[in-house]
């Protein structure tokens, strides 16, 4: 009788449940234990990249994805570990899936459920697109010094490559403009290497006078030169068993380039004023904001050293080539400032954000960090306006361009509002009407301050 009463109650609520499930952004699939799909919502088909009107029939074939196999594997891994991934026996896992030539990270949570008044069990699977979350978490050295937040495909590809490069002993040359995150990439390389427990020693070759750079790198013995009152070990010796980052390596004088080449080849060096060789168990990572290939052609950098350093070359794109990172970085730097005591309730207005999106950022991420702090300090009524931004950003665009930028913002806002109104607030359908994916729509709504409907 109790089961029958529950089933009757569910039947009465079914129309409401159907509406709720059809409106949520998470995909929902209910299937039989052997994999046959009983029902699914529109979001599930959209997240799996299936055209409208396609009916999901079997977990073993969802547009080429064998979800049943992935679930079985996740349950097997959970059982072998002696744990369950979530309450009620649900397991969770992520799976990349290429949709419209773009890779999305999908999070699946699946478990068996008992249906009221029905014998046996069914399987409930919930799907979420966590691509934006993962991109926001694409942070180098989380919790450590320095971060690199990105959703740019080129930069994410670099981070992915670092997982392969890190465990090797290969010398790496990182090139890019100042402020693009070269140091953070070097730190991640060290973190993913067998030397991670060893020291990471960093030296900026451009910040040390030419007369002292040799001693800084290789150390010196007592009396090696005037003022050498005590023996001193250099950065190579300090980095023994770990990694040495030579930042701005292009600034090394030519005579020291020859000595550095010998260390890379023979793994030995001598302190200044000594003829005793010292072993250099060090992995070298070099970084430069100069084009070293061009410097070789100009005779300012040794070709043999360049090729020894550039076993694996990495080129970091400037911020102006990845404007999609700007809103992410603004939120990231704002959160850092809040942790230091700045106001949490300050928000960047769409006109100010549009100016920042259109600015060229010659100082890259470092300049953006300063601009965020400037904007928060100069905010009006807890809102960052164009007048709150640094003068370089404000004067980079003429008054007419600023007016056009404001019109673009207003038109974009109105188009999204109209699409949401036309679809009753369904973001998946609104995104299709606008010709964009749901994650792009969510980012634009967040940037323009449009409330979730």
Secondary structure, 3 states (H helix, E strand, C coil): CHHHHHHHHHHHHHHHHHHHHHHCCCEEEEEECCCEEEEECHHHHHHCCCCCCCCCCECCCECCECHHHHHHHHHHHHHHHCCCCCHHHCEEEEEEEEECCEEEEEEEEEEEECCCCCCCCEEEEEEEECHHHHHHCCCCCCCCCCCCCCCCHHHHHHHHHHHHHCCCCCCEEEECCCCCCHHHHHHHHHHCCCCCCCCEEEEEHHHCCHHHHHHHHHCECCCCCCCCCCCECCHHHHCCCCEEEEECHHHCCHHHHHHHHHHHHHCEEECECCCCEEECCCEEEEEECCCHHHHHHCCCCCHHHHHHHCCEEEECCCHHHCCCHHHHHHHHHHHHHHHCCCCCCCEECHHHHHHHHHCCCCCHHHHHHHHHHHHHHCCECCEECHHHCCHHHHHCCCHHHHHHHHHHHHHHHHHHHHHHHHCCCCHHHHHHHHCCCHHHHHHHHHHHCCCCC
